[in-house]
């Protein structure tokens, strides 16, 4: 039963409407009446009706002002306006206030009932919509932990989010800090629901529920998304977490925390965590792992391998370059072949879940790189046509990279000393398959390699750049070629990189 109020300064019409309208039949109850807007507003505040039928032209306070003031207090109250001939100015103002229901004076009972039934229908529709929205909201709230986990899992595994998930993520992250960190807690075996609940409960109690943004379970580890501001006290907090969990489960935990990053970098941050766990030099007794432990070490394989660029390679040429580029960085840091095998094995596990045990059997760097490239290409479907020409072109690319440090490398040298082919035939074959002359290709990848090495190590000596890219050791020819192909002096490019690094750090 909907509550109705009448506001009209004409006593006869007001009383007549009160008497002639079959209120019960239309599912309504007349709760009160008023003779002007001021009295009407007071009684609206007392009775809180669902519907107000008001005259539009009244003394003291007219119907327009009554509607305005009521909507400020109770925006959901429906208004039906009574208007007479010649009151168009008032009626147009009511329209501006989005009033949709009007009754023309003198009032006809059938017309009034028709209007009230339409209002009732709108009220019912609104209630049904609100009910559906509440049900949807309730279901969302019940499912929220699972939804957050699913979205967070997709983010740390670098899976594409659907449009609806992106919308949900934006609502979840409104109050997140600009910088975040990832924390992973590993146990000796896969967590069940009760163990996960216990661990998460301990973490939220010690850190604060509003500090634990999201979490996701991945086999023997649970990963948490936290604000970067927690970094300084995270070690002591996690040792307490380990101690409390040990009281519950009598098992030993290990934790690792990523560097700082943006929310969109979750995959990169997760790779950092996995590297910490995988890092060969870390002793098993270490409970809490963080990159600060390696501040005095030149070796940081994550910085040497760009997982994202490898995964985003569009063709096998780009893939070979990315793998080779990471190899050069490791060679510059004197990383051993065995350690390279560990690093690339880690890369394959992170990117493809590939447990590549045979990498340890490789006896040469070139053999190791070929195996890594072939495995990546298989998973990424970046394979040259399995034809005689396709296999030959892939071999040529490999040989270019394995000889790129040689200052004598050119088309003639490749043909006569590496591939044992006719020089003219090699030139035509290369241009046909690569849509680029051999000399242009060689310069391009050498310049690109220089740019990458500068990005990795901005203070690298020109002589070291020359050594890694096959230019004379004095560096003069290298700087000349670099300027010609990039439009920038080498020192200017180096300065630009340093400035960018400083800006990101601020």
C-alpha positions, 0 to 999 in steps of 0.5 A, a space after each residue: 500500500 503506497 502512501 499519498 499526500 494531497 497539497 492544494 489551496 482550494 479546499 473544495 477540490 482537495 476534499 473532493 479528490 480525497 473523497 472520490 478517488 478509490 484509494 484502496 482499489 488502486 493500492 494506495 492510502 491517503 495519509 494527509 493533506 495540506 493547503 500550501 507548499 510550506 504546510 505540505 513540506 512539513 507534513 511530507 517530513 512527518 509522513 514520508 509519503 511515496 507520492 505527493 499530488 500537488 497543485 502547481 499554483 498556490 500562495 506562500 509556496 507554490 508547487 514548483 518550490 515544494 518539488 525542489 525542496 522535497 527532492 533535496 531531502 527525499 529525491 525518491 518521492 514521486 510527484 503528480 502535478 495539478 495544473 489548470 489552463 493558462 498555467 503553462 509557465 509553471 508546467 514548463 518549470 515542472 518539466 525541467 524538474 523531470 516531473 512526468 505526471 500531470 492532472 488537468 483541472 477540473 479533475 476527472 476521477 478516471 483520469 486521476 486513477 489512470 495517472 495514479 496507476 501509471 505512477 504505481 507501475 513506475 514505483 513497482 518497476 523501481 522497487 523491482 530494479 532496486 531489488 535486483 540491484 541489491 541481489 546482484 550487489 549481495 552476490 558480488 559481495 559474497 563472490 568478491 574474494 573469489 573474483 579478486 583472487 581470479 583477477 589477481 591470479 590473471 595479473 600475476 600470470 600475465 593473462 589478458 583481462 576481460 572488459 568486465 574484469 578490467 571494470 571490476 579491477 578499477 573499482 577494487 583499486 580506487 584506494 590502492 597506493 600508487 606503488 605496490 609490492 608482491 609478497 609470496 609465502 611458500 610452504 612445504 606442500 600445497 595449502 588447503 582452504 583452512 591453511 590458507 585462511 589461517 595464514 591470510 588471517 595472521 597476515 591481515 591481523 599483523 599488517 592490517 586488513 586494509 593493507 592486504 589488497 588481494 591474494 591468490 593461491 598458486 600450488 605451494 605458495 600464496 601471493 599477496 598484493 600490498 602497498 609499497 609503504 610496508 616494505 621497511 617493516 615487512 621482514 620483521 612482520 613476516 618473521 612474526 607471521 612464520 612464528 604464528 603459523 608454525 604454532 598452528 601448523 608446525 611447518 616452516 614457511 619461506 617468504 619473498 618480496 618483490 621490488 616496488 612497482 605499479 599495479 600493471 607490473 604485477 607479472 614483472 613483480 611476480 617474476 622477481 619473487 620467483 627469481 628470489 626463490 630460484 636464486 642458486 646462491 640463497 641458502 634454504 635456511 633463509 626465511 625471508 628473501 628480498 633484493 636488498 640481500 644482493 645489493 653487493 652482487 653484480 649478478 642480477 639475472 632478472 635485470 639481464 633477462 627481459 621476460 616481457 620482451 621475450 614473451 612479446 616477440 612478434 617473430 623469430 628474429 625478435 626472439 633471437 635478438 632478445 635471448 642473445 641480448 640477455 646472454 651478452 649482459 650475462 657474459 659482461 658480468 662473467 656469469 658462468 655457463 652453468 649459471 646461464 643454464 639455471 637462469 634460462 631454465 628459470 625463464 622457461 619455467 616462468 614463461 611457459 611452465 617448461 621444466 627444461 632439464 637438458 639445458 645443463 647438458 649444453 657445453 657451449 653458449 651457442 648450443 644453450 641459446 639455440 635450445 632456449 630459442 627453440 623452446 620459446 619459439 615452439 611455445 610462442 608458435 614463432 617457427 620458420 616454415 619447416 622447409 629447406 629454405 626456412 631451416 637455412 634462414 634460421 641457421 643463418 640468423 643463428 650464425 650472424 649472432 654467434 659471430 656478431 662480436 667479430 669486427 670482420 663480420 660482413 656478407 663476404 666473411 659469412 659466405 666464405 668462413 661461416 656458411 661456405 656459400 656463394 656470396 651473391 647467392 647468400 645476399 639474394 637469399 637473405 634479402 628475399 627472406 628478410 626483406 632487408 639487405 644483410 649489411 643493413 640488418 647487421 648494422 641495425 641489430 648492432 645499434 639496437 644491441 648498443 642501445 639495450 646495453 646502455 639501458 642495462 648499464 648506462 656507464 658502460 665504456 665505449 670500448 666495451 660496447 665496441 667489443 660486444 658489437 664487433 666495432 673497432 675498440 677505439 670506439 670512433 667508428 661505433 660513435 659515427 655509425 650510432 649518430 648516423 642511425 639514431 640521430 643522437 650522439 652516443 653521449 647524448 643518448 647515454 645522458 637521456 637514459 640516465 635522466 629517464 632513470 632518475 625521473 622514474 626513481 623520484 
